[in-house]
């Protein structure tokens, strides 16, 4: 595998007695959408600042394209871009003018600024609003414009901090499609900081889960589901008219959460069943006289994994 574009080893950042990032070790590879998941205050934004050389680490090492973001920060930032949760656009200027100003700041060749601006505004479905003042734009339009601005100097790594936090579902879906398109050619990498678990599951190739600056788990959503999502919701098809008996039977068993029957009464769902407990559950239903026709475990979602990890961290004193 090629060298990682982002690598940290034992990376830590302390603010007085507060540990914002705690011995973080990870690698991110070119072409990935990499999810960085955690509650507010978990250390996501601090990590992005460390990776971009805005903050110096208290301990450990960070490398971007093999470079030190502190000593070689100007070179690193030519190849990266950051989209903060609340991007600072000049609302007195038009969309086109905002991009032109940013192009000058980032030394985009003057002969390319206009062509890049036109292409990016079209990509973000803003071409017909290019010459309108940004102050009249919706939140979704402003976020798409901020992403266009971020792409103007053609960065290879994009750090996106809660990019859909204030957007409605329609605006979020449009932004999702644009984010996914960014890595299609395998040249760009997206480092996505979010606490939106559905967003992460939809977009990310791999995810890291944090609590209080400490890495709890790292892998693809499917891998994490297999490793940490040991409790499943299980749908059980049963005989007609047996829903009441089935739910009472499950309710009387230790270690199982209450079952809920569907409207027709031929399927019950039992919550948070460990896979190795499914045979005992089925046996108990059969012994009670319930006809069991089919058992379907639902694979754990990223949300299931996330909360299982956070609950475990909380029990060990590592999460709020």
C-alpha positions in Angstrom: 0.0 0.0 0.0 1.2 3.5 -0.8 2.5 5.8 2.0 -0.4 7.4 4.0 -1.2 11.1 3.2 -2.0 11.6 6.9 -0.1 9.8 9.7 0.0 10.4 13.4 1.9 8.6 16.1 1.2 9.2 19.8 -0.2 12.7 18.9 -1.3 14.6 22.0 -2.4 18.1 22.8 -2.9 19.5 26.3 -4.5 22.8 27.4 -3.3 23.1 31.0 -4.7 20.0 32.7 -7.2 19.3 29.9 -6.2 16.6 27.5 -7.8 17.5 24.1 -6.1 14.8 22.1 -4.6 11.8 23.8 -1.9 9.7 22.1 -3.7 9.5 18.7 -2.2 7.0 16.2 -3.7 6.6 12.8 -3.1 6.6 9.1 -5.3 7.9 6.3 -4.7 7.0 2.6 -5.1 8.8 -0.6 -8.6 8.6 -2.1 -10.4 7.8 1.2 -13.4 9.5 2.7 -12.2 9.1 6.3 -14.7 9.7 9.1 -13.6 11.2 12.4 -16.4 10.6 14.8 -17.1 11.9 18.3 -19.3 14.0 20.5 -18.8 17.7 20.8 -15.5 18.2 22.7 -14.1 14.8 21.7 -11.0 16.4 20.1 -12.0 16.5 16.4 -11.4 20.1 15.7 -8.2 20.2 17.8 -6.9 17.3 15.7 -7.6 19.1 12.5 -5.7 22.1 13.8 -2.7 19.9 14.8 -2.7 18.3 11.3 -2.7 21.7 9.6 0.0 23.2 11.8 -2.3 25.7 13.5 -1.5 24.1 16.9 1.7 22.5 18.0 1.4 19.1 19.6 2.3 18.6 23.3 3.6 15.1 22.4 3.9 12.8 19.4 4.2 13.3 15.7 1.9 14.3 12.8 2.8 14.1 9.2 1.0 15.3 6.1 2.4 13.9 2.8 5.4 13.0 5.0 5.9 16.6 6.0 5.9 18.2 9.5 2.9 20.6 9.5 4.6 22.9 12.1 8.0 23.2 10.4 6.7 22.9 6.8 3.2 24.4 7.4 3.1 26.7 4.3 4.0 23.8 2.0 1.4 21.6 3.7 -1.4 24.1 3.5 -0.8 24.6 -0.3 -2.0 21.0 -0.6 -4.8 21.0 2.0 -8.0 22.9 2.6 -10.2 23.3 5.7 -14.0 23.8 5.7 -15.0 24.9 9.2 -18.4 24.3 10.6 -19.3 28.0 10.1 -17.3 29.1 7.0 -16.5 32.8 6.8 -17.9 34.2 3.5 -18.0 37.9 2.7 -21.8 38.3 2.4 -21.4 41.8 0.8 -19.7 40.2 -2.2 -21.2 38.0 -4.9 -20.4 34.3 -5.1 -18.0 34.9 -8.0 -16.3 37.7 -6.1 -15.8 35.5 -3.1 -14.0 32.9 -5.2 -11.8 35.5 -6.9 -10.7 37.0 -3.6 -9.8 33.5 -2.3 -8.0 32.7 -5.5 -5.7 35.7 -5.0 -5.0 34.7 -1.4 -4.0 31.2 -2.5 -2.0 32.3 -5.5 -4.2 30.6 -8.0 -2.8 31.5 -11.5 -4.7 34.7 -12.6 -5.4 33.1 -16.0 -7.1 30.1 -14.3 -9.2 31.8 -11.6 -12.2 32.6 -13.9 -12.3 29.2 -15.5 -12.0 27.4 -12.2 -14.7 29.7 -10.7 -17.1 29.0 -13.5 -16.6 25.3 -13.3 -16.9 25.1 -9.5 -20.0 27.2 -9.3 -21.5 24.9 -12.0 -20.5 21.8 -10.0 -22.1 23.2 -6.9 -25.3 24.2 -8.8 -24.7 27.9 -8.2 -23.9 29.1 -11.7 -27.3 30.9 -12.0 -26.6 32.8 -8.7 -22.9 33.5 -9.4 -23.4 37.3 -9.5 -25.7 37.6 -6.6 -24.6 38.8 -3.2 -24.0 35.9 -0.8 -26.0 37.6 2.0 -29.2 36.5 0.2 -28.2 32.8 0.0 -29.7 30.0 2.0 -27.5 28.0 4.5 -27.2 25.2 2.0 -26.1 27.5 -0.8 -23.5 29.2 1.4 -22.1 25.8 2.4 -21.8 24.7 -1.2 -20.1 28.0 -2.1 -17.7 27.5 0.8 -16.9 24.0 -0.6 -16.3 25.6 -4.0 -14.0 28.1 -2.5 -12.2 25.3 -0.7 -11.6 23.6 -4.0 -10.4 26.6 -5.9 -6.7 26.0 -5.2 -7.2 22.2 -6.0 -6.2 20.7 -2.6 -5.4 17.1 -2.2 -6.7 16.7 1.3 -10.0 18.3 2.4 -10.7 18.7 6.1 -14.5 19.1 6.5 -15.8 20.0 10.0 -19.4 19.2 10.5 -20.3 20.2 6.9 -24.0 19.6 7.2 -24.6 20.6 10.8 -27.0 23.4 10.0 -28.5 22.1 6.8 -32.0 20.7 6.0 -32.2 17.1 4.6 -32.5 18.3 0.9 -29.4 20.6 1.2 -27.5 17.8 3.1 -28.2 15.2 0.4 -26.9 17.6 -2.3 -23.8 18.2 -0.3 -23.3 14.5 0.3 -23.2 13.8 -3.5 -20.6 16.6 -4.0 -18.4 15.2 -1.2 -18.5 11.7 -2.6 -17.6 13.0 -6.1 -14.5 14.6 -4.7 -12.7 11.2 -4.3 -13.9 9.5 -7.4 -10.6 9.8 -9.2 -8.6 8.6 -6.2 -6.5 11.7 -6.1 -8.2 13.6 -3.2 -8.7 12.6 0.4 -11.6 13.8 2.6 -11.1 13.9 6.3 -14.7 14.3 7.6 -15.3 15.4 11.2 -18.8 14.7 12.2 -21.1 13.4 15.0 -23.8 12.6 12.3 -23.6 8.9 12.3 -26.0 8.4 9.3 -23.8 10.8 7.3 -20.6 8.9 8.2 -22.2 5.5 7.3 -23.3 6.9 4.0 -20.1 8.6 3.0 -17.1 7.1 4.7 -14.8 4.3 3.6 -13.3 4.1 7.1 -14.1 5.7 10.4 -12.3 6.5 13.7 -14.4 6.8 16.8 -13.1 9.2 19.6 -14.0 9.9 23.2 -12.2 12.7 25.1 -9.4 12.8 22.5 -8.7 9.1 22.7 -9.1 6.7 19.8 -11.7 4.0 20.6 -11.9 2.1 17.3 -10.8 2.4 13.7 -12.0 0.5 10.6 -14.7 0.3 7.9 -18.3 0.5 9.2 -18.8 -3.2 8.4 -15.6 -4.2 10.2 -16.6 -2.2 13.3 -20.0 -3.8 13.2 -18.5 -7.2 13.3 -16.0 -6.3 16.0 -18.1 -4.2 18.4 -21.7 -4.6 17.4 -22.4 -7.8 19.2 -26.1 -7.0 20.0 -28.7 -7.2 17.2 -32.3 -6.5 16.6 -33.9 -9.8 15.6 -37.1 -10.2 13.6 -39.0 -13.4 14.2 -41.8 -14.6 12.0 -44.4 -16.5 14.0 -47.8 -18.2 13.7 -50.9 -16.1 13.3 -52.5 -15.0 16.6 -49.4 -15.8 18.6 -48.0 -12.3 19.0 -49.3 -11.9 22.6 -47.9 -15.2 23.7 -44.5 -14.5 22.0 -44.1 -11.0 23.5 -45.0 -12.3 27.0 -42.6 -15.1 26.7 -39.7 -12.8 25.6 -40.7 -10.4 28.4 -40.2 -13.1 31.0 -36.7 -14.1 29.8 -33.6 -12.6 31.5 -31.2 -10.7 29.2 -33.7 -9.9 26.5 -35.4 -6.6 25.9 -39.2 -6.5 25.3 -40.5 -7.7 21.9 -42.7 -5.6 19.8 -45.2 -7.1 17.4 -46.1 -5.7 14.0 -49.6 -4.6 13.1 -50.5 -7.9 11.4 -49.3 -9.9 14.4 -47.1 -12.4 12.5 -43.7 -10.9 13.3 -42.1 -9.8 16.5 -38.9 -7.8 16.9 -36.6 -8.4 19.9 -34.1 -5.7 20.6 -30.3 -6.0 21.4 -29.9 -9.8 21.2 -26.4 -11.2 21.3 -25.8 -13.5 18.4 -24.9 -16.5 20.6 -28.2 -16.0 22.5 -30.4 -16.4 19.4 -30.7 -20.2 19.7 -31.8 -19.9 23.4 -34.4 -17.3 22.4 -35.9 -19.5 19.7 -35.9 -22.5 21.9 -37.7 -20.6 24.7 -40.4 -19.4 22.2 -40.9 -23.0 20.8 -41.2 -24.4 24.3 -43.9 -21.9 25.1 -45.9 -23.1 22.1 -44.9 -20.3 19.6 -44.5 -21.5 16.0 -41.2 -19.9 14.7 -40.9 -19.8 11.0 -38.0 -17.5 10.3 -35.3 -15.6 12.4 -33.6 -12.6 10.8 -30.9 -10.7 12.7 -30.3 -7.1 11.6 -26.7 -6.3 11.2 -25.5 -3.6 13.6 -25.4 -0.1 12.2 -22.6 2.4 12.7 -24.9 4.0 15.3 -25.1 0.8 17.2 -21.3 0.5 17.2 -20.8 4.1 18.1 -23.0 4.0 21.2 -21.6 0.6 22.3 -18.1 2.1 22.2 -19.2 5.3 23.9 -21.0 3.3 26.6 -17.9 1.2 27.2 -15.7 4.3 27.3 -18.1 5.9 29.8 -18.0 2.9 32.1 -14.2 3.2 32.1 -14.3 6.9 32.8 -13.1 8.0 29.3 -16.3 9.7 28.1 -18.9 12.1 29.5 
